Amino acid sequence: MSDQVNKFLGDSLGRTLVKLLVVSLIVGFVMTIFGWTPYEIVYGIRDFIREIWYRGFSALGRVGDYLLLGATIVIPIFIIIRLFNYRR
């Protein structure tokens, strides 16, 4: 059972909890700096979906902007992670 949990978590339970605590602390700090709250994020997603519904597909242009903006961060990080994992 323990091996299955470790395989699912990618590491031991204790190390995974420590990693999650550190990442949560960093994300919470960054969110505080920018003045973001979880409610604002949820309401922003909700408002975005409503905007798409009310305006129709013309609002999908924003999705493309969001996609390009996110891809400029996500794709290089993905490539770096894959390169580091490839060496193992």
C-alpha positions in Angstrom: 0.0 0.0 0.0 2.8 2.4 0.9 4.5 1.8 -2.5 1.3 2.7 -4.3 0.9 5.9 -2.3 4.6 6.9 -2.9 4.1 6.1 -6.6 1.0 8.2 -6.8 2.6 11.2 -4.9 5.9 10.9 -6.7 7.8 10.8 -3.4 7.3 9.8 0.2 4.3 11.3 2.1 6.4 13.4 4.4 8.5 14.9 1.6 5.4 15.6 -0.5 3.8 17.4 2.4 6.9 19.5 2.9 7.0 20.4 -0.8 3.3 21.3 -0.8 3.8 23.5 2.3 6.7 25.3 0.7 5.0 25.9 -2.6 1.8 27.0 -0.8 3.8 29.5 1.2 5.4 30.9 -1.9 2.1 31.1 -3.9 0.4 32.7 -0.9 3.1 35.3 -0.7 3.0 36.1 -4.4 -0.8 36.3 -4.2 -0.6 38.7 -1.3 1.9 40.9 -3.2 -0.5 41.2 -6.1 -3.5 41.5 -3.9 -5.2 38.4 -5.3 -7.6 36.3 -3.4 -9.0 32.9 -4.2 -12.5 34.4 -4.5 -11.2 36.9 -7.1 -9.8 34.1 -9.2 -13.0 32.0 -9.0 -15.2 35.0 -9.8 -12.8 36.0 -12.6 -13.2 32.5 -14.2 -17.0 32.7 -13.6 -17.2 36.2 -15.2 -15.1 35.1 -18.1 -17.4 32.1 -18.8 -20.4 34.5 -18.5 -18.8 36.9 -20.9 -18.3 34.1 -23.5 -21.9 33.1 -23.0 -23.3 36.6 -23.4 -21.1 37.9 -26.1 -20.8 34.8 -28.1 -17.7 33.7 -29.8 -16.3 37.2 -30.2 -15.1 36.8 -26.6 -13.0 33.8 -27.6 -10.4 36.3 -28.9 -9.4 36.8 -25.3 -8.8 33.0 -24.9 -6.2 33.3 -27.7 -4.5 36.1 -25.8 -4.6 34.1 -22.6 -3.3 31.1 -24.4 -0.3 32.9 -25.9 0.5 34.7 -22.6 0.4 31.4 -20.6 2.3 29.5 -23.3 5.2 32.0 -23.0 5.7 30.8 -19.5 4.5 27.2 -19.5 6.2 25.8 -22.6 9.8 26.9 -21.7 9.3 25.5 -18.2 7.9 22.3 -19.6 10.9 22.0 -22.0 13.4 22.6 -19.1 11.7 20.0 -16.9 11.7 17.5 -19.7 15.4 18.1 -20.4 16.3 17.6 -16.8 14.2 14.4 -16.6 15.7 13.1 -19.9 19.1 12.9 -18.3 18.0 10.5 -15.6 
